[in-house]
Amino acid sequence: MKMFSQKNGIRPSWVCVAGFFAPLLGILLLAGCTGPSDTDRALEYMAQGKYAEAEPLLLKELETKEKALGNDLAFLHQAQGKYDQAVPLYLRALEISEKTLGKVHPNVAAMCNNIAELYRLQGKYAQAETLYLRALEINENALGKDHSLVAATNNNLAAVYQAQGKYKQAEPLFLRALNIQEKALGKDHPDVATTCNNIAGLYRVQGKYEQAEPLYLRALETRVKVLGKDHPDVATTYDNLAVLYQDQGKYEQAEPLHLRALEIREKVLGKDHPSVAATCNNIAALYQTQGKYEQAEPLYLRALEIKEKVLGKDHPSVAATCNNLALLCQAQGKYEQAEPLTLRALEIREKVLGKDHPSVATTYNDLARLYQDQGKYAQAESLFQRSLNISEKTLGPNHPNTRQIKKNLTEMRKKMERS
């Protein structure tokens, strides 16, 4: 997602669904289960009055079920943006996996992947990286370096590097994932399309549009061929390709792709699905970029209504739409309407993501721009500095967002000197 326009330093956030490999639900069974379960054996012992032999089997079965249920419940909390509730459940599932299977079992790698993904969403990139690297090592040793799960972990690790602006570290991991998947799964497999989509997204954020477009088109062709023209993943690719055209100012090419994505998602997922809200957000951002504010506003409001209804009023995605709606108001000089929306976005993000999350830095930057536009330079300067401190801490001094915030602060200080 981008947060700045070339014109005034602010820009609505695109909801660009990259399609990274999601947390694994339930228990990942890599070996076939044959013979009676521990519960069956325990019941046999109990029938014979051998209670001592039955007890450890039932305890083991309880731990297994606790792990599966805990992992799935954690995923539910994660989807709802309740990250603080998800973390202990994932950690408990990991603890049980290590105890029952050993520390180098592929199921342990799956748990590490799930916790790492949660940390990535929270902006805790160092913790996410450590766990992804552990999952990668386990999977390579247990399954071989050319296994599809190794490719999936490479994809997810690359996403962590991309989020930090470490594009040179991300690219070879994405390319390795693609190479593995093409060999193991075939060139027309949906996972191959996902990785093509991810590489295209990496190129897009670097402005390498000519390299990104053929990869998005390849992902689209594969998904239409394998999944069907009305599959939600096809809609995702239409949305992402549209964002690519938006970035290049090719608005006439972008709009029909967004509208097609919206049509598919409403048809397949229903009109109140979060993915529908995501596309409404993207179309609104397109209209906002073109100055079509009256067309943008009802789409942002629809996206906000869906997200609040389905995800809850404190979900990070709700904050993103509040932020975008605030930018729309700001662009029209409606400062009194923009401020409470920005403050609400800030409150949600600090509460759910933590005070040092990159999205919090983005919101401080946007709030600072709002005050700057009103000539409230002292308030703006403090917020720009706070935004810069967070961004330098979490993303590093060379990340594009950090450099842009620093530029915003420098330019405002020059204005203060001249006034």
N, C-alpha and C positions, 0 to 999 in steps of 0.2 A: 504494500500500500504506500501511496505517496501522500505527503502532507503539505506540499507547497506548490503554489502556482508561480509561473514565471513573472506574472504581472505584479502581484502584491505580497508574495510570500506565504499565502495560504491557499489551500486546495482541499476540496472534499476527498474523503478516503474512498477509494474503490474497494469493493468487496471482491477480491480476485481469488477465487477458490483454486488453490494449486493442486489439491488432491494428494497430499502426502498420506502415507500409510497410517491408518488410524489405530487406536488402541485395540488390542485383541480381546474379544469377549469370551467369557467362560474359561475353560481349561484347554489349552492347546495340546491336542493329542497327536504326537508324531509317530507313535508306534501303535499298532493295532492292539486292542484289548481282547484277550481270549481267556476262556475259563471263568470260574465264578469270581464275583466281586468280593471285596473284603467284608461287605455286609453279609453276603451269602455264607461265607465261611464262618463269620461270627455267629450267625444264627444256628449253624450246624453245631458249633461248640456249645452254645447255650442249650440246645436240645439235649446234649449229652451231659449237661451240668458242668461243663468246663468253662466256668465264668472267667477265670484268670486268663485263659487263652483268648477269649472273646473280646475282653476289654480293650487291649491295644489295637485290635483290628477296627473296632468301632470308633475309637479315638482318632485313628488315622483317617477313616472315612469322614468323620466330622470335620477334620482339618481340611480335607480335600474340598468338601462342599462349602466350608467357610471361605476358602480361597476363591472358589468360583463365584459365589454370591457376592463376596466383598469386592472382587474385581469388577463385576458387572454393576454393582451399586456405585462404585467409584466412578465408573464411566458415565453413569447417569448424572451424578453430581457435576462431573466435568462438563457435560453437555449443557447443564443448567447454569454454568458459570460459578458453581459453588466449589471453588478450588480448595479452600481450606478444609472442607469436609471430605473431598476426594483423596487428598494426600495420605492421611492415616490409613485409609482402607487399602490403597494401593501398597503402602509400605507393609501392612499386615499380610497381604497376599504374597508379597515378595518373601517375607520372613517364613511363611508356611512353605512356599516352594523350595526355598533353600534347605529347610529342615527335612522335608520329605523326599526331595529329589537330588539334593546336593547342589553346590554352588555353580556348577558348570553345565547344568542341564538346559536344553533349549527353552523349556518352560520358564526358567529363571530369566533367560534373555528376553522372553516375551514380557515378563513383568517389568524388567528394566526399561524396555521400550515404552511401556505404558506410563511409567512414572516420569521418564524423560520427556515424553510428549506433554505431560502436564506442566512440567517445569518450563518447557519452551513457551507454552501459552502464557505463563506467568512472567516471562522475561528473565528467568533464572538460567541463563545460557550456560554458565560454567557447570552447574549441576546437571543440566540436561546433557551436555557434551560428555561428561564422565560416564553417565549411565549408557548412553548410546555406544560409546567406545567399548564398554564392558559387554553389552549385548552383541556387538559386532565380533568381538574376540570369541565369545562363547559359540556363536553360530558358525563362525569360520572353522573352529576346532571340531565342533560336534557334527556339522552338516557338510562341511567342505566350502571352499571359497567361491564356488560357482552356484551355490544354492539360491533359490529365489528369496528366502528370508534374509540372506546376506545382502542382496540387492535392496530389499526394503529398508534395512537398517542404514545402508549407505545413503539412500534417499532422505531418510529422516535426519541423519547427521548433517547432510548437506544443507537441509532447511535451517538448522541451527546456525551454521556459518553464514548463510545468506541473510538471516535476520540481523546478524551483527555487521553486515556489510563486508564480510570476508569472502568476496566473490571468487578469488583465486583458489581458496581452499574448498569452496562448494562445488565448483565446476567439475573437477576430476572425479569427485564422488558420484555426482549425478551421471557422468559419462560411464563410470564403471558399472553403476546400477543398470544402465541401459544395455551395456554390453552383455552382462550376465543374463538379463531377462530375455534378450533376443536369442541367445544361445539355448537357454533352458526352457523358454516358453514359446518361442517363435515370434516373428516380427509383427504379427497381427494380434497379439494378446492384449487384453485391456490394460494389464499392468505396464506394458511397454508404452501404451498411449499415455498413461499417467506420468511416466517418467519423461516422455517427450514434452508433455505439458509443463512439467516442473523445470526442465532445462530452458524451455521457451520463456517461462516466467523470470528465470535468472537473467537471461539475456535482455528481457524487456526492461527490468529495473536498472540495467546498465546503459540503456539507450541503444542496444544492439538490435535494432528493429528488423533489419534484413536477415539476421540469423534466427530471430524468434519466430517470424511469420511462418516459414516452412515447417517448423516443428509443431506449431499450433495446428496448421492445416493437416499435417500427418496424424496428429492425435484425433482431430475431428473425423478424418476419413476412416481411421481404424474403429473408432467408437460407433460411427454410423453403421459400418459394415458388420461389426460383431455384436453390438448391443441393440441396434435399431435406431431409427431417426428420432424417436421420441423418448429416448432414455435420459434420465437426469444428468448423466455424465456428458452427454452430448450438449445439453444446455450449458453445463459448466464451461465447455470448450468454446461455445458461441460467446459466452460472457467474457471469457479471457481474451479471445481474439478481438472482440469489440473494444476492450480496454486498450489493447495494443494500437488499434486504429485511432482511438481517442488521444493517446499520447502523441500521435503524429499529426493531430489536427484533422484527421480524415473522418469527420463527423457523419457525413452521409453514408459511409461504409459501416460505421459503428452502430448507428441507430437500429437498422433492421436486424442486426445480429442480436442486440439486446432484446428487442421485441420478440424475436424467435425464441430466445432463451426463456423469456417470461411466459410465452404461450405454452411451451413444453412443461414448465414447472407447474403452472396452474392446472394443466390438464392431468398430469401424472401424480403430482404431490398434493394438490389441493390449494385453494386460494389463500389459506392461512399458514402455509408452511414457511419456516425461516428462510429457505432458499428462494422463495418468491419475494420475501422482504429484501434479500440480498440483491436480486435483480432490479427491484424497484429503486433501491439505493443507487445502483449503477446508472440506471436511466436518468434518475434525478441529477446525478453528478454530471452526466453528459449535457443535460439541458442547462444546468448551472454554468458550466464552462462556456456555453454559447450565449449566456446572458438571458436565457429563457426562464426567468425566475418563476413566473406564474405557472409554468408547466412542471417545474421542478418541485415546488412546495408540496402539492398534494401527494406526490410519490414518496417524498421523505416522510410525510405524515402517515401514509399507509404503511410504510416499512416500520415506522416506530410503533404503530398500533399492533401490528402482527407480532413484533418482537416482544413487546410488553405482555401481550396475551399469552404467547406460547413459551417464551423463555423466562419471563419474570422481569420486574421493573429494575432489578439490580444486575442484570446480565451485562457483561462487557460489550456485547453487540448493541445493546440499547444505548450505551454510552457513545458508541461510534456514530449512531444515527443522530443522537442529540448534538454531537459535535458538528456533524455535517449540516444539520438544520440551522445551527447557530452561525455557521459560516455563510449560509445562504442569507440569513437575516443581516449579517454584517455587510455583505456585498451590496445590500440595498440601503445601507445606512440605518437599519432598524436596530440600533445598539441596545435599547432597553429590552428588546425581545431576545437578542443574542446572548446577553450576559447570563441570565438564569439557566439557559440551555447549556452553556459552556461550563458553568459552575456545577450543574447536575452531572455532566459527563465526568468532570474532575472528581467529584465525590464518589461516583460509582467506581471509577478506575482505581482510585486510591484504596477504597474499601476492599475491592475484589482482587486486584492485581498487585497491590502493594505500592508504597510511595516512590519506589525507585524503578518502576516499570517504564519502558520506552514510551508507551502510550500516555503515561502521565506527563512525561516531558513534552509530548506533542500537544497536550491540552494546555499546559502552561504556556507554551509558545503561542497557541491560538488566542488564549486569554490576554497575553501580553500585546498581541497585534490589535486586539479589540480596544484595549485601553490606549494604545498608541494612536489609533485612528481618532480617538476622542481627545487627544492632546494630554492624556494623563500619563506623562512620561515617567514620573517617579515610580508609579505603580507598575508600569510596563517594564521598566528596567529591572526591577526586583524579580519579576516573573520570568523575564528572558534569562536572567542569571541562574535562577533556580532550574529552569528547563535545561540550560546548558550543563549545569553540574550533573544532573541526572543522566543526560545523554552521554556525556564524557565517561561517566562511571559505568554505565551499562553497555554502551555501544562502542566506546572508544573515540578518541579525538579525530580520527580520520573517516568515520562513518558519514555518508552524505547528509543524514539528518543533523548530526552534530555540527558539521560545517555550515549548514544552512542556518541553524539557530545562532551560531556565532556571528554569521554575516548579518542576521536580523538585528542582533544586539549592537553590533558596531555601527550599522547605519542609523539606528535610532539615537545612539549617543552623539553622532554627528549632527542630527537634527536638533538635539538638545543644546548643543554648543552654538548652533546658529540662531536659536530662538531667544 
